[in-house]
Amino acid sequence: MNTSVFETYESEVRSYCRHFPTVFTKAKGANFYDEDGNKYIDFFCGAGAVNYGHNNPEIKKKLIEYLESDGVMHALDMYTVPKREFIETFEEKVLKPRGLDYKIQFPGPTGTNANEAALKLARKVKGRRNIFAFMGAFHGMTLGSLSLTTDKASRRGAGVPLDYVTFIPAPYMFPELDTIKYMQRLLDDDHSGVEKPAAIFLETIQAEGGIRVFDAEWLRAVRKFCDDNDILMVVDDVQVGCCRSGTFFSFERAGIQPDIVTMSKSIGGYGLPLALTLIRPEIDAWKPGEHNGTFRGNQLAFVAAKAGLEYMIENDIPAQVEKKSAIIKNFIETEILPLDSRLELRGLGMIWGIEFEGIPVKGLADKVIEGCFERGLIIEGAGRKNSVVKLMPPLVIGEDDLVKGMEIIRDSVKANLEAI
């Protein structure tokens, strides 16, 4: 297998390929195939970008039809049929049934673009510079989003100060600390040294932070805190939206409406680049062209996104997630956690993490991930010191592949524990 061209000419910044050292040729459903004919089960899911599976046939059919029609492929933010049909579908099938009222902004086509737009708009609307974010957060790698992100390695790459963000301890970090009262004290104490923020940015499930699920009651308390203090609440649903948590939006379980919601990854339907910044109409304070980009509104992605929403509804993906979530939780609790009492399980819907931090062996989770790959499973790590093995298969994965993938994890965990 020839990988020399990548190693010779591609930048050292490459990352995932170092963990999965093979050349892939094909992907279908929940499986990858490489040049040597090996088959892999996918528990990585394009970092959450292909919830409906690789090369979903129903979505692919719509894409091929559009390509063969010579439909518009690039239009900046001009009016097009794919954009109109996506907006109509999103409004009628997603927002209205949930009682949500948002204007839709199409920023650049990635999650960090959506967060940059949200960040700029929050500061513009409130006329304040500071932002509150939570320790353990990951919001993107461009400078604004990176200023909200906490891991040292990512922040070091900025090369400049990342200012005007106050990091609040996440609620799981200090169970004895009431984070809502803590934030209120920062605002009320004239010696806190902290500026009142324009917005609070949060993920309801910190994925890269180690699969940390924020309690619904706490999310409601944050919503009230924002209302009481004239602060915008921004929910980053880039990775855990599109039914990953069990409902289309991850915040639905709390019964709240954020002021701004950011989405990307699986909103593109087929792994195509698309991002949304959803804005309450009364704070849509942009002037024409004030935030733009050449590839805002990917026409082919609009086609795939509409088809993806239709597929999600017609196939009742939330019900599939509920069923498979129970399978995942039961298997790990009965087959993997008993291997060592220091293992910990966290998760919701179809995003779960097995925590290895309690076992004092450096890089143990990484070794488990390597062992999974050797056995035919693609899976990644997360959390502090990358100590969490992160399960995030396509939502449409068959139950046989789902169980087989977890058996591979079990076998790799067992082998690595025995080697200690």
Secondary structure, DSSP 4 states (H G I P E B T S, - for coil): ---HHHHHHS-TT--HHHHS-S-EEEEEBTEEEETT--EEEESSHHHHT-TT-BT-HHHHHHHHHHHHTT-----TT---HHHHHHHHHIIIIIIGGGT---EEE--SSSHHHHHHHHHHHHHHHHT---EEEETT----SSHHHHHT---HHHHHTT-S---SEEEEPPTTT-TTS-HHHHHHHHHH-TTS--PPPSEEEE-SEETTTTSEEPPHHHHHHHHHHHHHHT-EEEEE-TTTTTTTTSSSSTTGGGT---SEEEE-GGGGTTT----EEEE-GGG--PPTTSS--TTSS-HHHHHHHHHHHHHHHHTTHHHHHHHHHHHHHHHIIIIIGGG-TT-EEEEETTEEEEE-TTS--TTHHHHHHHHHHHTTEE-EEESGGG-EEEE---TT--HHHHHHHHHHHHHHHHHHHHT-
